[in-house]
Amino acid sequence: MKKSALEKIGYIKKVPKDADLNNYESITVNKSNGKKIKLFRLLENKSELDEKIDFSKSLNIFNSLIDS
């Protein structure tokens, strides 16, 4: 089965049996058929890709340059 883009960056459909939910972030995704699914990702598994996707750091630098 083909992995989704979210699975490629560490999201899973089910949390392991003995896992602490406080160690996971979750998102709800709407599938094309309208069904909602919840995906989980271990907080320690954030990848370098997340840093590229997170534009808040770039926005803060941009705003600081404007204020100068």
Secondary structure as GFF3:
##gff-version 3
##sequence-region A 1 68
A	DSSP	alpha_helix	5	8	.	.	.	ID=ss1
A	DSSP	three_ten_helix	21	23	.	.	.	ID=ss2
A	DSSP	beta_strand	24	30	.	.	.	ID=ss3
A	DSSP	beta_strand	36	42	.	.	.	ID=ss4
A	DSSP	three_ten_helix	43	45	.	.	.	ID=ss5
A	DSSP	alpha_helix	48	53	.	.	.	ID=ss6
A	DSSP	alpha_helix	56	67	.	.	.	ID=ss7
###
